Amino acid sequence: MIDDAEVRRLALADRRAAVDALYRAHASRVLSNLYLMLRDGEAARDLAQETFVRAFTHPEVFAGDAPLRAWLLRVAARLALNHVREQKRRRAREQGHLPARGPDPLEAVLARHLDAELARGMRELPLTYRQALVLRYHEGLGCDEIARVLEVAPGTVMSHLFRARLVLKRHLTRGDAARPVSLSERRRETRRRTG
Amino acid sequence: MSTCIELREALLDWADGRGTPERRDAVEVHLATCARCRGLAEALGALQPLESLARVETPPAMLAEVHAQLNQRLDELEPRPRPGWLTWLFSGSIAIPKPFAWAAVAAVLLLWAGHVTGPAPAPRAAPSTPVLMDGVDRLGASESSAEG
């Protein structure tokens, strides 16, 4: 995978080529992030495209030294939030009569990889909780990094993650996908995993 | 002794089975003395299905589709210049060895130089009397004959 320094060098000569390299390196994660956050394949595709268009129309991105992946994730998260707000407004305007969509090909990907109960439980979460979960468990970011991507305080991220987990746990326990684990069991499990 | 707030992220890592052994030990020492955090840890529990989130990947066909749409949008924003014949010669997309490509460039330059610095046109013979003055003279002559 091409690194940020290489993309920045490329951008000096040809910004379009730099965006292309950026797409090849990060598009897969940006798209799956957006899909997990929104559960709407069409919107995920449009917003992923828009994320990379922003990289092209904001050349200052290539001038700094901030990690490009974090910048892309931040733009994607902001676009997702705006999209959901806009959709809410539209739904209110049209009194809930949004056109029905056909089956989404990304849903099949989710069905293959994602625990079914978890996928259902995530639908119940507010977008901000879902974003924090996706960035932590799909993207593998720490709380500080998530805070920078979502442009909120680290404490807010922590609170989103705790609450999201509590909701999911309730959902999964109800669905019998996860059994309640006692503290002593949890300690034994942690020791077993880490040897 | 660490405070509850300081250990919040470590507690989350602990619940997910992540973090260094030292960090996990610190959490367990804290849990032994803090009933509030112990309650939180019990409530968080283990949520192994969350690990399945890391496995979700975008299908390559979808990536290619979005890539094509992105290129279309970027073309609208800033059309790419059409590659000139030099790019075509040296891009490597056609099988012309470099020496032949350079020879072609040299031939074109020679032809161009020949066209620019070709044989000079033959100098035109200067008329004995400047045409304008000739006309003026004739005009003067006709005026003087009219007076006479």
HADDOCK unambig.tbl for C-alpha pairs under 7 A between the chains (distance, minus, plus):
assign (segid A and resid 28 and name CA) (segid B and resid 57 and name CA) 6.84 0.50 0.50
assign (segid A and resid 28 and name CA) (segid B and resid 58 and name CA) 5.43 0.50 0.50
assign (segid A and resid 28 and name CA) (segid B and resid 63 and name CA) 6.70 0.50 0.50
assign (segid A and resid 31 and name CA) (segid B and resid 58 and name CA) 6.67 0.50 0.50
assign (segid A and resid 32 and name CA) (segid B and resid 56 and name CA) 6.86 0.50 0.50
assign (segid A and resid 32 and name CA) (segid B and resid 57 and name CA) 6.08 0.50 0.50
assign (segid A and resid 32 and name CA) (segid B and resid 58 and name CA) 5.61 0.50 0.50
assign (segid A and resid 45 and name CA) (segid B and resid 66 and name CA) 6.41 0.50 0.50
assign (segid A and resid 49 and name CA) (segid B and resid 66 and name CA) 6.41 0.50 0.50
assign (segid A and resid 49 and name CA) (segid B and resid 70 and name CA) 5.57 0.50 0.50
assign (segid A and resid 53 and name CA) (segid B and resid 74 and name CA) 6.93 0.50 0.50
assign (segid A and resid 110 and name CA) (segid B and resid 56 and name CA) 6.53 0.50 0.50
assign (segid A and resid 113 and name CA) (segid B and resid 52 and name CA) 6.39 0.50 0.50
assign (segid A and resid 113 and name CA) (segid B and resid 55 and name CA) 6.01 0.50 0.50
assign (segid A and resid 113 and name CA) (segid B and resid 56 and name CA) 5.63 0.50 0.50
assign (segid A and resid 114 and name CA) (segid B and resid 52 and name CA) 5.24 0.50 0.50
assign (segid A and resid 114 and name CA) (segid B and resid 53 and name CA) 6.14 0.50 0.50
assign (segid A and resid 114 and name CA) (segid B and resid 56 and name CA) 6.88 0.50 0.50
assign (segid A and resid 115 and name CA) (segid B and resid 49 and name CA) 5.84 0.50 0.50
assign (segid A and resid 115 and name CA) (segid B and resid 52 and name CA) 6.40 0.50 0.50
assign (segid A and resid 118 and name CA) (segid B and resid 49 and name CA) 6.47 0.50 0.50
assign (segid A and resid 137 and name CA) (segid B and resid 50 and name CA) 6.54 0.50 0.50
assign (segid A and resid 137 and name CA) (segid B and resid 51 and name CA) 6.45 0.50 0.50
assign (segid A and resid 137 and name CA) (segid B and resid 53 and name CA) 5.88 0.50 0.50
assign (segid A and resid 137 and name CA) (segid B and resid 54 and name CA) 5.93 0.50 0.50
assign (segid A and resid 138 and name CA) (segid B and resid 53 and name CA) 4.95 0.50 0.50
assign (segid A and resid 138 and name CA) (segid B and resid 54 and name CA) 4.16 0.50 0.50
assign (segid A and resid 139 and name CA) (segid B and resid 54 and name CA) 6.95 0.50 0.50
assign (segid A and resid 158 and name CA) (segid B and resid 9 and name CA) 6.94 0.50 0.50
assign (segid A and resid 165 and name CA) (segid B and resid 44 and name CA) 6.46 0.50 0.50
assign (segid A and resid 166 and name CA) (segid B and resid 43 and name CA) 6.77 0.50 0.50
assign (segid A and resid 166 and name CA) (segid B and resid 44 and name CA) 5.96 0.50 0.50
assign (segid A and resid 169 and name CA) (segid B and resid 47 and name CA) 6.83 0.50 0.50
assign (segid A and resid 180 and name CA) (segid B and resid 45 and name CA) 6.74 0.50 0.50
assign (segid A and resid 181 and name CA) (segid B and resid 45 and name CA) 5.63 0.50 0.50
assign (segid A and resid 181 and name CA) (segid B and resid 46 and name CA) 6.69 0.50 0.50
assign (segid A and resid 182 and name CA) (segid B and resid 42 and name CA) 6.15 0.50 0.50
assign (segid A and resid 183 and name CA) (segid B and resid 42 and name CA) 5.67 0.50 0.50
assign (segid A and resid 190 and name CA) (segid B and resid 17 and name CA) 5.52 0.50 0.50
